[in-house]
Structure formats: structure tokens, C-alpha cells
Amino acid sequence: MVQIDQRSLLIAVAAVVSLAALTGCSDNGAVKASITTDGTNTSTTITLPDVVLSDLDGQSVPLRSLIGTPLVVNYWYSTCPPCKAEMPALGAVAAEFSGSVRFVGINTQDTATVARQIAAERGATFEHLLDRTGRSVDAFALTGFPTTLFIDSSGNVIRKERRALTADDVRRIVREDLAP
């Protein structure tokens, strides 16, 4: 178990509060929502933010360009064991819903080379983007990994899951919430 001294904890809390205040005041196109980790919906809508990421070839990809098709967006990185554990399930379900639901992985810590290699090894052959600035993580108020967002074709987050998902979990949520 990691031990944190009181001074470090206070500094971390101050940093989070400051960041929350700054991102809450910015015009990043996202409305902060308190969607629970168990996936229950709230009356507040959070939408795809006006953030530009890059694909694994270095090309810019505005997140809002993904609007138009239901999305499953999975946040991950290579040294996160539960992230890697769920990748085969996401890859399998992505293949099942190909053409009706777009699956996108967003890697927050790795190089394009590492992200491409891990995704291929784990069977997650769907599209992957890199968020080197953390702006999309902040906009979605993500607090842990893996996190998977289920987003309707208008760009509204329908559900947020902060846990490793099984293929059955993903399949059920896509059918219930995205209704392809």
C-alpha cells in the first residue's frame, strides 16, 4: 500500500481543487456532470469537449469530429493491469458492432509506438488516440483508469464506467444505452 505524508496529501488536494476551478471556468465545450461509477445517469449532460488529440500516426483528431456515430471511448495506458485485462473484451465487442458503434481507445501516457504495440498484442484493433495534454481527461473529470464512456451519436455521454469491463458488460451497455 502506498503511504502519503500529510504535506503531500494537502498539496495534492490543493492542486486538484485549483485544477477543478480552472477547468470549470474554461470554455472547453464540456458540462461537468456527476455520473456515478455504477453508470447511473444524472440529469446533467456532459458532451464531447472541444479538445484536439492525435492519432497514432501523429495526425490531429478533434474529439468533436467523432460526433455522428454512437461511441465507446476507453481510457487506458500500458502499465495499468486492469486496462490491459479488458482490452481483448473491448476488441471482441468492437468487431461485433463494427459499422454501428465506433470504438476508440484514448491512451494518456504512452508513446504511439507503445500504444500501438500493446493494443495489437491485446486484440484491441480499433482506433486509438493519444491525449498528451490530459485535456480530455480533465474535461470528462476522469479519476481513474480504466474508464469507459458510452456516448450517443450527438456526442452526449450516456454512461461512464470506471472499472475493467467484460465483453458481456460492454455488449449489455451498448444494447441498453446506445441501441444500435
C-alpha positions as CSV (number, residue, x, y, z in Angstrom):
1,M,0.0,0.0,0.0
2,V,1.3,3.5,-0.9
3,Q,1.8,5.8,2.0
4,I,1.5,9.5,1.5
5,D,2.6,12.0,4.2
6,Q,0.1,14.7,5.2
7,R,2.0,17.6,3.5
8,S,2.0,15.7,0.1
9,L,-1.7,15.0,0.5
10,L,-2.5,18.6,1.2
11,I,-0.5,19.7,-1.8
12,A,-2.3,17.1,-4.0
13,V,-5.7,18.2,-2.7
14,A,-4.9,21.9,-3.3
15,A,-3.7,21.1,-6.9
16,V,-6.9,19.2,-7.6
17,V,-9.1,22.0,-6.3
18,S,-7.2,24.5,-8.3
19,L,-7.4,22.5,-11.4
20,A,-11.2,21.9,-10.9
21,A,-11.6,25.7,-10.5
22,L,-9.7,26.4,-13.7
23,T,-11.3,23.8,-15.9
24,G,-14.8,24.6,-14.5
25,C,-14.3,28.2,-15.8
26,S,-12.8,27.4,-19.1
27,D,-14.8,27.1,-22.3
28,N,-13.8,23.6,-23.3
29,G,-17.3,22.6,-24.5
30,A,-18.0,20.2,-21.7
31,V,-20.5,20.4,-19.0
32,K,-19.3,18.8,-15.8
33,A,-21.6,16.0,-14.7
34,S,-21.7,13.7,-11.7
35,I,-22.3,10.4,-13.5
36,T,-21.7,7.7,-10.9
37,T,-19.2,4.9,-11.2
38,D,-22.0,2.4,-11.3
39,G,-23.2,4.0,-14.5
40,T,-26.4,5.6,-13.3
41,N,-27.4,8.6,-15.3
42,T,-27.9,12.1,-13.9
43,S,-29.9,15.0,-15.3
44,T,-26.7,16.9,-16.2
45,T,-25.4,16.2,-19.7
46,I,-21.7,16.0,-20.4
47,T,-20.7,16.2,-24.1
48,L,-17.6,15.7,-26.2
49,P,-15.2,18.6,-25.4
50,D,-13.6,20.8,-27.9
51,V,-10.2,19.1,-27.5
52,V,-7.8,18.0,-30.2
53,L,-6.0,14.7,-29.7
54,S,-3.6,12.9,-32.1
55,D,-3.9,9.5,-33.7
56,L,-1.1,7.0,-33.6
57,D,0.4,8.5,-36.8
58,G,0.6,12.0,-35.3
59,Q,-2.4,13.4,-37.1
60,S,-4.7,15.8,-35.2
61,V,-8.2,14.5,-34.4
62,P,-10.7,16.9,-32.8
63,L,-12.9,14.9,-30.4
64,R,-16.0,16.6,-31.7
65,S,-15.2,15.1,-35.1
66,L,-16.3,11.8,-33.7
67,I,-19.9,13.0,-33.3
68,G,-22.4,11.3,-35.6
69,T,-22.0,7.6,-34.6
70,P,-22.5,6.1,-31.1
71,L,-19.1,5.8,-29.4
72,V,-17.5,3.6,-26.8
73,V,-14.4,5.5,-25.6
74,N,-11.9,3.7,-23.5
75,Y,-9.2,5.5,-21.5
76,W,-6.2,3.3,-20.8
77,Y,-2.4,3.2,-20.6
78,S,0.1,0.3,-20.9
79,T,1.2,-0.2,-17.3
80,C,-2.4,-0.3,-16.0
81,P,-3.1,-4.0,-15.4
82,P,-7.0,-3.7,-15.5
83,C,-6.7,-1.6,-18.6
84,K,-4.8,-4.3,-20.4
85,A,-7.0,-7.0,-19.0
86,E,-10.2,-5.6,-20.6
87,M,-8.7,-4.9,-24.0
88,P,-9.5,-8.3,-25.5
89,A,-13.1,-7.9,-24.5
90,L,-13.3,-4.4,-26.0
91,G,-11.7,-5.7,-29.2
92,A,-14.2,-8.6,-29.5
93,V,-17.2,-6.4,-28.9
94,A,-15.9,-3.7,-31.3
95,A,-15.8,-6.3,-34.0
96,E,-19.4,-7.4,-33.3
97,F,-20.7,-3.9,-33.5
98,S,-18.5,-2.8,-36.4
99,G,-20.4,-0.3,-38.6
100,S,-22.9,0.7,-35.9
101,V,-20.8,1.7,-32.9
102,R,-17.4,3.2,-33.1
103,F,-14.8,2.1,-30.5
104,V,-12.0,4.5,-29.7
105,G,-9.2,3.9,-27.2
106,I,-7.5,7.0,-25.7
107,N,-4.1,6.5,-24.3
108,T,-2.9,9.0,-21.8
109,Q,0.7,8.1,-21.0
110,D,2.4,6.1,-23.7
111,T,4.2,6.9,-27.0
112,A,2.4,6.0,-30.2
113,T,4.7,3.0,-30.7
114,V,4.0,1.5,-27.3
115,A,0.2,2.2,-27.6
116,R,0.1,0.5,-31.0
117,Q,2.1,-2.5,-29.8
118,I,0.0,-3.1,-26.6
119,A,-3.3,-2.6,-28.4
120,A,-2.2,-5.1,-31.1
121,E,-1.0,-7.7,-28.6
122,R,-4.2,-7.4,-26.6
123,G,-6.6,-7.6,-29.6
124,A,-7.8,-4.1,-29.3
125,T,-7.5,-3.4,-33.1
126,F,-10.0,-0.5,-33.1
127,E,-8.9,3.2,-33.4
128,H,-6.6,4.6,-30.7
129,L,-5.8,8.3,-29.9
130,L,-3.2,9.9,-27.7
131,D,-4.1,12.6,-25.1
132,R,-0.7,14.0,-24.2
133,T,-2.1,17.1,-22.5
134,G,-4.7,15.5,-20.3
135,R,-7.3,18.0,-21.5
136,S,-9.9,15.3,-22.4
137,V,-9.3,13.6,-19.1
138,D,-9.9,16.9,-17.3
139,A,-12.9,17.7,-19.4
140,F,-14.6,14.4,-18.6
141,A,-13.5,14.6,-14.9
142,L,-11.9,11.2,-15.0
143,T,-10.5,10.0,-11.7
144,G,-9.1,6.6,-12.5
145,F,-8.3,4.0,-15.2
146,P,-9.6,2.2,-17.0
147,T,-12.6,4.4,-17.6
148,T,-15.0,3.7,-20.5
149,L,-17.5,6.3,-21.8
150,F,-20.6,5.4,-23.7
151,I,-21.5,8.3,-25.9
152,D,-24.6,8.8,-28.2
153,S,-24.4,9.9,-31.8
154,S,-25.0,13.5,-30.7
155,G,-21.8,13.5,-28.5
156,N,-23.6,13.2,-25.1
157,V,-22.1,10.9,-22.5
158,I,-24.8,8.4,-21.6
159,R,-22.7,6.3,-19.2
160,K,-19.3,6.4,-17.5
161,E,-17.8,3.1,-16.2
162,R,-14.6,3.4,-14.0
163,R,-13.7,-0.3,-13.9
164,A,-12.5,-3.1,-16.1
165,L,-15.3,-4.3,-18.2
166,T,-16.1,-7.8,-19.5
167,A,-17.3,-8.4,-23.1
168,D,-20.8,-9.2,-21.6
169,D,-20.7,-5.8,-19.7
170,V,-19.8,-3.9,-22.9
171,R,-22.3,-5.8,-25.0
172,R,-25.1,-5.2,-22.5
173,I,-24.4,-1.5,-22.0
174,V,-24.1,-0.9,-25.8
175,R,-27.5,-2.6,-26.3
176,E,-29.2,-0.8,-23.4
177,D,-27.8,2.6,-23.8
178,L,-26.7,3.1,-27.4
179,A,-29.3,0.9,-29.1
180,P,-27.6,0.3,-32.4
